[in-house]
Amino acid sequence: METTIKEPPVDLGSLIVRSPGVAGGKPCVQGHRIPVHRIAGCWLLGLPVEEIV
């Protein structure tokens, strides 16, 4: 029997940052140079979460 571990909810606002020198100041995932619009675009195209990450 598998045990499911529930993690506390994450505030997405704490994971998205803007820096003038990174991606032209567009919102990115904190600690990475991945723009939020790229993740949103992949999701809208129907890519599974496993492929986006």
KAZIFEN-V644772 format. One record per residue. N is the residue number from 1. RES is the residue in one letter. NEAR is the number of other C-alpha atoms within 10 Angstrom. D_CENTER is the distance of its C-alpha to the mean C-alpha in Angstrom with 2 decimals. Layout:
N,RES,NEAR,D_CENTER ; N,RES,NEAR,D_CENTER
This chain:
1,M,3,31.37 ; 2,E,4,27.63 ; 3,T,5,26.29 ; 4,T,6,23.00 ; 5,I,6,21.26 ; 6,K,6,19.53 ; 7,E,6,16.90 ; 8,P,6,16.83 ; 9,P,6,14.30 ; 10,V,8,11.44 ; 11,D,8,11.52 ; 12,L,8,8.20 ; 13,G,9,10.34 ; 14,S,9,10.73 ; 15,L,12,7.25 ; 16,I,17,7.52 ; 17,V,17,10.66 ; 18,R,15,13.22 ; 19,S,12,15.78 ; 20,P,9,18.75 ; 21,G,8,19.02 ; 22,V,15,15.50 ; 23,A,13,14.63 ; 24,G,10,17.48 ; 25,G,12,16.09 ; 26,K,17,13.29 ; 27,P,19,10.18 ; 28,C,21,7.80 ; 29,V,17,5.36 ; 30,Q,15,8.43 ; 31,G,9,10.66 ; 32,H,10,9.45 ; 33,R,12,10.67 ; 34,I,16,7.89 ; 35,P,20,8.32 ; 36,V,14,6.31 ; 37,H,12,9.44 ; 38,R,12,9.20 ; 39,I,17,6.36 ; 40,A,11,8.43 ; 41,G,12,11.48 ; 42,C,14,11.05 ; 43,W,14,10.61 ; 44,L,9,13.63 ; 45,L,9,15.52 ; 46,G,9,15.46 ; 47,L,12,13.80 ; 48,P,10,13.39 ; 49,V,10,10.24 ; 50,E,6,12.15 ; 51,E,8,12.45 ; 52,I,13,8.94 ; 53,V,6,8.08
